[in-house]
Amino acid sequence: MELIEVSRDRDTAIIKPQLKRIDASVALAFKEAVLEVVASGEKAVVLDLEMVQFMDSSGLGAIVSVLKALGTRGMLAVCNVKGAVLSLFKLTRMDKVFVIADTPSDAIEKLS
């Protein structure tokens, strides 16, 4: 099974994890898959978490690693963050660090 599905809208890569859980068991592989997309030259990335129902600190750490990899040359937004995943973002104050949008389209608008 693929870990992520990648599509494009305008100049933005939309990465959709194909996982219900991003935890310690898959976080490293997930991070590497997303970093491959970033390394291919993407500058604007939207992480669509629609399918993700649970994330632990290692999953969140993987997303932080992607943000760091983009550095000042790129931008990252997350969308479709719901339930326990949204609670994790708020509990860790990562909702202040990441651009969070309702839909991929909203995320692209916030990045532009």
MMTF fields as JSON, N, C-alpha, C and O atoms, coordinates in Angstrom:
{
  "mmtfVersion": "1.0.0",
  "mmtfProducer": "UNKNOWN",
  "numBonds": 447,
  "numAtoms": 448,
  "numGroups": 112,
  "numChains": 1,
  "numModels": 1,
  "chainsPerModel": [1],
  "groupsPerChain": [112],
  "chainIdList": ["A"],
  "bondAtomList": [4, 2, 8, 6, 12, 10, 16, 14, 20, 18, 24, 22, 28, 26, 32, 30, 36, 34, 40, 38, 44, 42, 48, 46, 52, 50, 56, 54, 60, 58, 64, 62, 68, 66, 72, 70, 76, 74, 80, 78, 84, 82, 88, 86, 92, 90, 96, 94, 100, 98, 104, 102, 108, 106, 112, 110, 116, 114, 120, 118, 124, 122, 128, 126, 132, 130, 136, 134, 140, 138, 144, 142, 148, 146, 152, 150, 156, 154, 160, 158, 164, 162, 168, 166, 172, 170, 176, 174, 180, 178, 184, 182, 188, 186, 192, 190, 196, 194, 200, 198, 204, 202, 208, 206, 212, 210, 216, 214, 220, 218, 224, 222, 228, 226, 232, 230, 236, 234, 240, 238, 244, 242, 248, 246, 252, 250, 256, 254, 260, 258, 264, 262, 268, 266, 272, 270, 276, 274, 280, 278, 284, 282, 288, 286, 292, 290, 296, 294, 300, 298, 304, 302, 308, 306, 312, 310, 316, 314, 320, 318, 324, 322, 328, 326, 332, 330, 336, 334, 340, 338, 344, 342, 348, 346, 352, 350, 356, 354, 360, 358, 364, 362, 368, 366, 372, 370, 376, 374, 380, 378, 384, 382, 388, 386, 392, 390, 396, 394, 400, 398, 404, 402, 408, 406, 412, 410, 416, 414, 420, 418, 424, 422, 428, 426, 432, 430, 436, 434, 440, 438, 444, 442],
  "bondOrderList": [1, 1, 1, 1, 1, 1, 1, 1, 1, 1, 1, 1, 1, 1, 1, 1, 1, 1, 1, 1, 1, 1, 1, 1, 1, 1, 1, 1, 1, 1, 1, 1, 1, 1, 1, 1, 1, 1, 1, 1, 1, 1, 1, 1, 1, 1, 1, 1, 1, 1, 1, 1, 1, 1, 1, 1, 1, 1, 1, 1, 1, 1, 1, 1, 1, 1, 1, 1, 1, 1, 1, 1, 1, 1, 1, 1, 1, 1, 1, 1, 1, 1, 1, 1, 1, 1, 1, 1, 1, 1, 1, 1, 1, 1, 1, 1, 1, 1, 1, 1, 1, 1, 1, 1, 1, 1, 1, 1, 1, 1, 1],
  "groupList": [{"groupName": "MET", "atomNameList": ["N", "CA", "C", "O"], "elementList": ["N", "C", "C", "O"], "formalChargeList": [0, 0, 0, 0], "bondAtomList": [1, 0, 2, 1, 3, 2], "bondOrderList": [1, 1, 2], "singleLetterCode": "M", "chemCompType": "L-PEPTIDE LINKING"}, {"groupName": "GLU", "atomNameList": ["N", "CA", "C", "O"], "elementList": ["N", "C", "C", "O"], "formalChargeList": [0, 0, 0, 0], "bondAtomList": [1, 0, 2, 1, 3, 2], "bondOrderList": [1, 1, 2], "singleLetterCode": "E", "chemCompType": "L-PEPTIDE LINKING"}, {"groupName": "LEU", "atomNameList": ["N", "CA", "C", "O"], "elementList": ["N", "C", "C", "O"], "formalChargeList": [0, 0, 0, 0], "bondAtomList": [1, 0, 2, 1, 3, 2], "bondOrderList": [1, 1, 2], "singleLetterCode": "L", "chemCompType": "L-PEPTIDE LINKING"}, {"groupName": "ILE", "atomNameList": ["N", "CA", "C", "O"], "elementList": ["N", "C", "C", "O"], "formalChargeList": [0, 0, 0, 0], "bondAtomList": [1, 0, 2, 1, 3, 2], "bondOrderList": [1, 1, 2], "singleLetterCode": "I", "chemCompType": "L-PEPTIDE LINKING"}, {"groupName": "VAL", "atomNameList": ["N", "CA", "C", "O"], "elementList": ["N", "C", "C", "O"], "formalChargeList": [0, 0, 0, 0], "bondAtomList": [1, 0, 2, 1, 3, 2], "bondOrderList": [1, 1, 2], "singleLetterCode": "V", "chemCompType": "L-PEPTIDE LINKING"}, {"groupName": "SER", "atomNameList": ["N", "CA", "C", "O"], "elementList": ["N", "C", "C", "O"], "formalChargeList": [0, 0, 0, 0], "bondAtomList": [1, 0, 2, 1, 3, 2], "bondOrderList": [1, 1, 2], "singleLetterCode": "S", "chemCompType": "L-PEPTIDE LINKING"}, {"groupName": "ARG", "atomNameList": ["N", "CA", "C", "O"], "elementList": ["N", "C", "C", "O"], "formalChargeList": [0, 0, 0, 0], "bondAtomList": [1, 0, 2, 1, 3, 2], "bondOrderList": [1, 1, 2], "singleLetterCode": "R", "chemCompType": "L-PEPTIDE LINKING"}, {"groupName": "ASP", "atomNameList": ["N", "CA", "C", "O"], "elementList": ["N", "C", "C", "O"], "formalChargeList": [0, 0, 0, 0], "bondAtomList": [1, 0, 2, 1, 3, 2], "bondOrderList": [1, 1, 2], "singleLetterCode": "D", "chemCompType": "L-PEPTIDE LINKING"}, {"groupName": "THR", "atomNameList": ["N", "CA", "C", "O"], "elementList": ["N", "C", "C", "O"], "formalChargeList": [0, 0, 0, 0], "bondAtomList": [1, 0, 2, 1, 3, 2], "bondOrderList": [1, 1, 2], "singleLetterCode": "T", "chemCompType": "L-PEPTIDE LINKING"}, {"groupName": "ALA", "atomNameList": ["N", "CA", "C", "O"], "elementList": ["N", "C", "C", "O"], "formalChargeList": [0, 0, 0, 0], "bondAtomList": [1, 0, 2, 1, 3, 2], "bondOrderList": [1, 1, 2], "singleLetterCode": "A", "chemCompType": "L-PEPTIDE LINKING"}, {"groupName": "LYS", "atomNameList": ["N", "CA", "C", "O"], "elementList": ["N", "C", "C", "O"], "formalChargeList": [0, 0, 0, 0], "bondAtomList": [1, 0, 2, 1, 3, 2], "bondOrderList": [1, 1, 2], "singleLetterCode": "K", "chemCompType": "L-PEPTIDE LINKING"}, {"groupName": "PRO", "atomNameList": ["N", "CA", "C", "O"], "elementList": ["N", "C", "C", "O"], "formalChargeList": [0, 0, 0, 0], "bondAtomList": [1, 0, 2, 1, 3, 2], "bondOrderList": [1, 1, 2], "singleLetterCode": "P", "chemCompType": "L-PEPTIDE LINKING"}, {"groupName": "GLN", "atomNameList": ["N", "CA", "C", "O"], "elementList": ["N", "C", "C", "O"], "formalChargeList": [0, 0, 0, 0], "bondAtomList": [1, 0, 2, 1, 3, 2], "bondOrderList": [1, 1, 2], "singleLetterCode": "Q", "chemCompType": "L-PEPTIDE LINKING"}, {"groupName": "PHE", "atomNameList": ["N", "CA", "C", "O"], "elementList": ["N", "C", "C", "O"], "formalChargeList": [0, 0, 0, 0], "bondAtomList": [1, 0, 2, 1, 3, 2], "bondOrderList": [1, 1, 2], "singleLetterCode": "F", "chemCompType": "L-PEPTIDE LINKING"}, {"groupName": "GLY", "atomNameList": ["N", "CA", "C", "O"], "elementList": ["N", "C", "C", "O"], "formalChargeList": [0, 0, 0, 0], "bondAtomList": [1, 0, 2, 1, 3, 2], "bondOrderList": [1, 1, 2], "singleLetterCode": "G", "chemCompType": "PEPTIDE LINKING"}, {"groupName": "CYS", "atomNameList": ["N", "CA", "C", "O"], "elementList": ["N", "C", "C", "O"], "formalChargeList": [0, 0, 0, 0], "bondAtomList": [1, 0, 2, 1, 3, 2], "bondOrderList": [1, 1, 2], "singleLetterCode": "C", "chemCompType": "L-PEPTIDE LINKING"}, {"groupName": "ASN", "atomNameList": ["N", "CA", "C", "O"], "elementList": ["N", "C", "C", "O"], "formalChargeList": [0, 0, 0, 0], "bondAtomList": [1, 0, 2, 1, 3, 2], "bondOrderList": [1, 1, 2], "singleLetterCode": "N", "chemCompType": "L-PEPTIDE LINKING"}],
  "groupTypeList": [0, 1, 2, 3, 1, 4, 5, 6, 7, 6, 7, 8, 9, 3, 3, 10, 11, 12, 2, 10, 6, 3, 7, 9, 5, 4, 9, 2, 9, 13, 10, 1, 9, 4, 2, 1, 4, 4, 9, 5, 14, 1, 10, 9, 4, 4, 2, 7, 2, 1, 0, 4, 12, 13, 0, 7, 5, 5, 14, 2, 14, 9, 3, 4, 5, 4, 2, 10, 9, 2, 14, 8, 6, 14, 0, 2, 9, 4, 15, 16, 4, 10, 14, 9, 4, 2, 5, 2, 13, 10, 2, 8, 6, 0, 7, 10, 4, 13, 4, 3, 9, 7, 8, 11, 5, 7, 9, 3, 1, 10, 2, 5],
  "groupIdList": [1, 2, 3, 4, 5, 6, 7, 8, 9, 10, 11, 12, 13, 14, 15, 16, 17, 18, 19, 20, 21, 22, 23, 24, 25, 26, 27, 28, 29, 30, 31, 32, 33, 34, 35, 36, 37, 38, 39, 40, 41, 42, 43, 44, 45, 46, 47, 48, 49, 50, 51, 52, 53, 54, 55, 56, 57, 58, 59, 60, 61, 62, 63, 64, 65, 66, 67, 68, 69, 70, 71, 72, 73, 74, 75, 76, 77, 78, 79, 80, 81, 82, 83, 84, 85, 86, 87, 88, 89, 90, 91, 92, 93, 94, 95, 96, 97, 98, 99, 100, 101, 102, 103, 104, 105, 106, 107, 108, 109, 110, 111, 112],
  "secStructList": [7, 7, 1, 3, 3, 3, 3, 3, 3, 6, 6, 3, 3, 3, 3, 3, 3, 7, 7, 1, 3, 3, 1, 6, 6, 6, 2, 2, 2, 2, 2, 2, 2, 2, 2, 2, 2, 2, 2, 6, 6, 7, 7, 3, 3, 3, 3, 3, 7, 6, 6, 7, 7, 3, 3, 7, 2, 2, 2, 2, 2, 2, 2, 2, 2, 2, 2, 2, 2, 2, 4, 4, 4, 7, 3, 3, 3, 3, 3, 7, 7, 7, 2, 2, 2, 2, 2, 2, 2, 2, 2, 6, 6, 6, 6, 6, 6, 1, 3, 3, 3, 1, 1, 2, 2, 2, 2, 2, 2, 2, 2, 7],
  "xCoordList": [0.838, 0.0, 0.879, 1.864, 0.501, 1.223, 0.972, -0.139, 1.998, 1.85, 1.192, 0.398, 1.54, 0.999, 0.526, 0.974, -0.394, -0.86, -0.519, -0.817, 0.098, 0.515, -0.237, -0.285, -0.824, -1.465, -0.982, -0.271, -1.369, -0.937, -2.131, -3.08, -2.068, -3.06, -2.274, -1.646, -2.316, -1.489, -0.03, 0.461, 0.671, 2.087, 2.274, 3.32, 1.269, 1.29, 1.169, 0.336, 2.006, 1.893, 0.929, 1.089, -0.064, -1.007, -0.681, -0.819, -0.249, 0.162, -0.911, -1.216, -1.469, -2.545, -2.082, -1.977, -1.805, -1.437, -2.562, -3.734, -2.207, -3.193, -3.246, -3.349, -3.176, -3.09, -4.149, -4.458, -4.702, -5.621, -4.857, -5.333, -3.649, -2.827, -1.41, -0.794, -0.914, 0.5, 1.118, 1.05, 1.723, 2.318, 3.744, 4.279, 4.342, 5.747, 6.024, 7.139, 5.023, 5.25, 5.423, 6.025, 4.905, 5.001, 5.6, 5.828, 5.854, 6.277, 7.536, 7.598, 8.534, 9.788, 9.566, 10.046, 8.843, 8.566, 7.714, 7.933, 6.749, 5.903, 6.755, 6.634, 7.618, 8.479, 9.365, 9.492, 9.975, 10.851, 10.087, 10.608, 8.864, 8.049, 7.727, 7.797, 7.377, 7.052, 8.314, 8.279, 9.426, 10.679, 11.167, 11.812, 10.866, 11.201, 10.487, 11.063, 9.221, 8.447, 9.069, 9.23, 9.417, 10.037, 11.383, 11.7, 12.167, 13.486, 13.394, 14.364, 12.247, 12.081, 11.913, 11.776, 11.924, 11.888, 10.603, 10.445, 9.687, 8.425, 8.695, 9.485, 8.03, 8.197, 6.941, 7.031, 5.783, 4.519, 3.889, 3.644, 3.637, 3.121, 1.902, 1.916, 0.851, -0.324, -0.406, -0.377, -0.509, -0.668, -2.147, -2.66, -2.822, -4.259, -4.451, -4.245, -4.844, -4.951, -6.361, -6.756, -7.108, -8.502, -8.665, -9.597, -7.782, -7.915, -7.336, -7.624, -6.518, -5.794, -6.711, -7.2, -6.927, -7.792, -7.002, -7.527, -5.727, -4.895, -3.468, -2.954, -2.842, -1.428, -0.799, -1.383, 0.392, 1.103, 2.248, 2.375, 3.078, 4.149, 5.157, 5.751, 5.361, 6.309, 5.737, 6.486, 4.431, 3.794, 3.893, 4.18, 3.654, 3.765, 5.213, 5.475, 6.149, 7.569, 7.941, 8.771, 7.333, 7.588, 7.143, 7.833, 5.989, 5.48, 6.366, 6.612, 6.839, 7.773, 9.053, 9.601, 9.535, 10.732, 10.524, 11.437, 9.328, 9.007, 9.055, 9.607, 8.476, 8.495, 9.935, 10.27, 10.784, 12.194, 12.911, 13.748, 12.58, 13.215, 12.861, 13.686, 11.648, 11.245, 11.975, 12.275, 12.257, 13.006, 12.36, 11.137, 13.204, 12.691, 12.336, 11.725, 12.715, 12.445, 11.074, 10.651, 10.379, 9.096, 8.055, 8.33, 6.839, 5.72, 4.96, 4.877, 4.407, 3.633, 2.342, 2.341, 1.248, -0.043, -0.628, -0.328, -1.461, -2.18, -3.674, -4.13, -4.429, -5.87, -6.587, -5.975, -7.897, -8.741, -8.242, -8.228, -7.833, -7.349, -8.568, -9.228, -8.858, -10.078, -9.809, -8.764, -10.777, -10.806, -9.53, -9.005, -9.035, -7.859, -6.618, -5.748, -6.536, -5.365, -5.373, -4.338, -6.535, -6.648, -6.352, -5.699, -6.829, -6.547, -5.046, -4.537, -4.334, -2.879, -2.21, -1.318, -2.636, -2.066, -2.294, -1.397, -3.487, -3.787, -3.046, -2.515, -3.009, -2.337, -0.854, -0.293, -0.228, 1.202, 1.47, 2.618, 0.407, 0.467, 1.009, 1.436, 0.987, 1.428, 0.414, 0.717, -0.792, -1.777, -1.32, -1.845, -0.338, 0.242, 1.427, 1.815, 1.996, 3.181, 2.792, 3.397, 1.777, 1.358, 0.175, -0.678, 0.132, -1.065, -2.061, -1.784, -3.221, -4.241, -5.472, -5.983, -5.936, -7.092, -8.118, -7.817, -9.331, -10.396, -10.229, -10.385, -9.913, -9.835, -8.514, -7.832, -8.148, -6.927, -6.994, -5.999, -8.151, -8.289, -8.037, -7.335, -8.619, -8.393, -6.908, -6.367, -6.264, -4.84, -4.002, -3.085, -4.317, -3.586, -3.755, -2.8, -4.984, -5.239, -4.421, -3.869, -4.342, -3.584, -2.087, -1.376, -1.611, -0.18, 0.163, 1.3, -0.825, -0.478, -0.554, -0.288],
  "yCoordList": [-1.192, 0.0, 1.251, 1.344, 2.181, 3.449, 4.224, 4.217, 4.885, 5.7, 7.034, 7.55, 7.59, 8.902, 8.883, 8.085, 9.791, 10.027, 11.491, 12.373, 11.741, 13.104, 13.57, 12.875, 14.754, 15.383, 16.829, 17.294, 17.523, 18.915, 19.8, 19.396, 21.008, 22.036, 23.336, 23.777, 23.931, 25.105, 24.758, 23.761, 25.536, 25.265, 24.58, 24.72, 23.851, 23.268, 21.747, 21.208, 21.07, 19.613, 19.336, 19.866, 18.511, 18.116, 16.674, 15.763, 16.491, 15.171, 14.668, 15.298, 13.517, 12.945, 11.601, 10.618, 11.566, 10.285, 9.269, 9.595, 8.052, 6.989, 6.104, 4.882, 6.726, 6.035, 6.579, 7.771, 5.71, 6.171, 6.635, 7.473, 6.068, 6.402, 6.766, 6.047, 7.873, 8.201, 8.19, 9.164, 7.047, 6.866, 6.345, 6.309, 5.947, 5.524, 4.396, 4.279, 3.571, 2.431, 2.841, 2.1, 4.006, 4.429, 5.823, 6.252, 6.525, 7.926, 8.117, 9.04, 7.264, 7.42, 7.209, 7.997, 6.154, 5.882, 6.994, 7.393, 7.496, 8.601, 9.844, 10.491, 10.169, 11.344, 11.224, 12.18, 10.06, 9.866, 10.001, 10.568, 9.489, 9.593, 11.054, 11.474, 11.819, 13.237, 14.021, 14.903, 13.711, 14.421, 14.162, 15.024, 12.981, 12.714, 13.688, 14.176, 13.969, 14.926, 16.314, 17.011, 16.715, 18.026, 18.103, 19.12, 17.034, 17.012, 17.103, 17.485, 16.759, 16.843, 18.291, 18.554, 19.227, 20.638, 21.361, 22.529, 20.705, 21.371, 22.497, 22.351, 23.612, 24.759, 25.014, 25.541, 24.643, 24.812, 23.428, 22.72, 23.064, 21.73, 21.857, 22.594, 21.124, 21.008, 19.561, 18.644, 19.367, 18.035, 17.868, 18.506, 17.01, 16.784, 15.584, 14.438, 15.859, 14.816, 14.231, 13.749, 14.271, 13.808, 12.386, 12.12, 11.473, 10.071, 9.776, 8.738, 10.702, 10.449, 10.694, 11.802, 9.625, 9.721, 9.834, 10.291, 9.412, 9.456, 9.785, 9.321, 10.598, 10.913, 11.05, 11.658, 10.483, 10.671, 11.655, 12.25, 11.822, 12.824, 12.502, 13.416, 11.22, 10.899, 11.288, 11.688, 11.177, 11.633, 13.145, 13.67, 13.831, 15.291, 15.702, 16.669, 14.958, 15.228, 15.067, 15.813, 14.1, 13.896, 15.115, 15.543, 15.673, 16.857, 18.07, 18.885, 18.186, 19.275, 19.138, 20.142, 17.916, 17.68, 18.15, 18.695, 17.937, 18.4, 19.92, 20.497, 20.571, 22.03, 22.54, 23.503, 21.895, 22.291, 22.065, 22.873, 20.963, 20.668, 21.723, 22.069, 22.226, 23.29, 24.588, 25.382, 24.796, 25.979, 27.265, 27.384, 28.216, 29.522, 29.545, 30.502, 28.491, 28.477, 27.908, 27.959, 27.366, 26.746, 27.025, 27.65, 26.541, 26.749, 25.445, 24.635, 25.258, 24.06, 24.461, 25.283, 23.866, 24.033, 22.652, 21.718, 22.523, 21.271, 21.562, 22.651, 20.565, 20.748, 19.469, 18.415, 19.591, 18.464, 17.858, 16.638, 18.723, 18.266, 18.189, 19.194, 16.966, 16.777, 15.974, 15.342, 16.02, 15.144, 15.132, 16.177, 13.914, 13.726, 14.388, 14.852, 14.432, 15.044, 16.552, 17.14, 17.171, 18.604, 18.887, 19.879, 18.025, 18.179, 18.145, 18.93, 17.235, 17.153, 18.449, 18.961, 18.98, 20.233, 21.364, 22.17, 21.419, 22.487, 22.284, 23.239, 21.042, 20.73, 21.09, 21.586, 20.84, 21.116, 22.509, 22.884, 23.263, 24.621, 24.65, 25.696, 23.516, 23.463, 24.143, 24.434, 24.395, 25.147, 26.594, 27.306, 27.028, 28.374, 28.357, 29.396, 27.175, 27.025, 26.76, 27.301, 25.922, 25.518, 26.331, 26.744, 26.557, 27.101, 25.951, 24.918, 26.122, 25.075, 25.591, 26.673, 24.793, 25.17, 24.038, 22.911, 24.359, 23.353, 22.38, 21.171, 22.906, 22.082, 22.339, 23.322, 21.467, 21.726, 23.087, 23.811, 23.428, 24.723, 25.89, 26.84, 25.814, 26.861, 26.956, 28.049, 25.803, 25.767, 26.432, 27.195, 26.142, 26.757, 28.262, 29.005, 28.713, 30.156, 30.797, 31.883, 30.123, 30.671, 30.723, 31.568, 29.815, 29.805, 30.886, 31.355, 31.288, 32.25, 33.682, 34.591],
  "zCoordList": [0.0, 0.0, 0.0, 0.733, -0.824, -0.867, 0.422, 0.952, 0.917, 2.117, 1.81, 2.597, 0.637, 0.268, -1.177, -1.999, -1.45, -2.817, -3.109, -2.304, -4.246, -4.578, -5.809, -6.824, -5.709, -6.863, -6.921, -6.03, -7.967, -8.123, -8.408, -9.079, -7.888, -8.19, -8.295, -7.332, -9.46, -9.746, -9.481, -10.013, -8.686, -8.403, -7.054, -6.419, -6.624, -5.289, -5.349, -6.078, -4.582, -4.438, -3.296, -2.197, -3.558, -2.507, -2.149, -2.966, -0.918, -0.439, 0.519, 1.531, 0.17, 0.985, 1.546, 0.813, 2.863, 3.466, 3.29, 3.48, 2.931, 2.735, 3.976, 3.875, 5.129, 6.408, 7.353, 7.328, 8.183, 9.22, 10.451, 11.216, 10.631, 11.793, 11.34, 10.552, 11.842, 11.634, 13.027, 13.777, 13.341, 14.66, 14.499, 13.391, 15.595, 15.59, 14.594, 14.086, 14.317, 13.42, 11.954, 11.178, 11.568, 10.16, 9.974, 8.843, 11.067, 10.964, 10.127, 9.315, 10.309, 9.563, 8.065, 7.25, 7.7, 6.285, 5.683, 4.539, 6.443, 5.993, 5.741, 4.701, 6.707, 6.574, 5.332, 4.566, 5.133, 3.977, 2.664, 1.703, 2.61, 1.392, 1.07, -0.085, 2.099, 1.886, 1.543, 0.685, 2.203, 1.918, 0.494, -0.103, -0.056, -1.462, -2.386, -3.358, -2.072, -2.873, -2.753, -3.755, -1.542, -1.311, -2.039, -2.656, -1.966, -2.606, -4.123, -4.778, -4.687, -6.139, -6.604, -7.798, -5.651, -6.014, -5.673, -6.029, -4.998, -4.629, -3.641, -2.709, -3.861, -2.971, -2.132, -1.023, -2.657, -1.935, -1.77, -2.746, -0.524, -0.22, 0.689, 1.675, 0.335, 1.193, 1.637, 0.817, 2.927, 3.498, 3.833, 4.752, 3.084, 3.255, 4.19, 3.791, 5.425, 6.448, 6.551, 7.613, 5.469, 5.482, 6.012, 6.772, 5.628, 6.032, 7.421, 8.017, 7.923, 9.176, 10.379, 10.596, 11.152, 12.331, 13.623, 14.639, 13.588, 14.785, 14.397, 13.379, 15.235, 15.046, 16.426, 17.323, 16.591, 17.848, 17.636, 16.566, 18.66, 18.584, 17.484, 16.912, 17.177, 16.109, 14.745, 13.854, 14.576, 13.343, 13.208, 12.132, 14.309, 14.309, 14.048, 13.332, 14.635, 14.395, 12.936, 12.418, 12.27, 10.842, 10.045, 9.121, 10.403, 9.699, 9.987, 9.098, 11.215, 11.556, 10.734, 10.278, 10.54, 9.716, 8.278, 7.658, 7.758, 6.394, 6.346, 5.409, 7.357, 7.426, 7.46, 6.771, 8.259, 8.344, 7.012, 6.609, 6.331, 5.047, 4.003, 3.157, 4.063, 3.13, 3.455, 2.563, 4.73, 5.157, 4.689, 4.622, 4.371, 3.948, 2.473, 1.997, 1.738, 0.297, -0.05, -1.205, 0.95, 0.662, 1.72, 2.744, 1.446, 2.363, 2.523, 1.6, 3.718, 4.014, 4.711, 5.628, 4.262, 4.938, 5.158, 4.415, 6.179, 6.405, 6.321, 6.67, 5.85, 5.757, 6.16, 6.33, 6.307, 6.727, 8.04, 8.206, 8.97, 10.276, 11.194, 11.456, 11.683, 12.46, 13.732, 13.883, 14.634, 15.807, 16.621, 17.004, 16.88, 17.732, 17.14, 17.877, 15.816, 15.168, 15.412, 15.726, 15.268, 15.538, 17.014, 17.34, 17.892, 19.329, 19.591, 20.39, 18.919, 19.075, 18.612, 19.289, 17.461, 16.962, 17.973, 18.219, 18.552, 19.513, 20.834, 21.399, 21.328, 22.591, 22.535, 23.512, 21.397, 21.237, 20.682, 20.444, 20.481, 19.912, 18.481, 17.992, 17.83, 16.436, 15.515, 14.358, 16.036, 15.257, 15.068, 14.212, 15.869, 15.714, 14.752, 14.218, 14.535, 13.684, 12.235, 11.31, 12.047, 10.706, 10.222, 11.008, 8.915, 8.281, 8.231, 7.622, 8.869, 8.888, 8.157, 8.449, 7.199, 6.39, 6.395, 6.785, 5.955, 5.919, 4.755, 4.926, 3.577, 2.366, 1.643, 1.934, 0.708, -0.089, -0.801, -0.849, -1.344, -2.051, -1.099, -1.445, 0.117, 1.109, 1.473, 1.637, 1.594, 1.943, 0.865, 1.168, -0.406, -1.512, -1.502, -1.73, -1.233, -1.148, -0.033, -0.21, 1.122, 2.253, 1.977, 2.522, 1.126, 0.785, -0.233, -0.281, -1.056, -2.11, -1.66, -2.446]
}
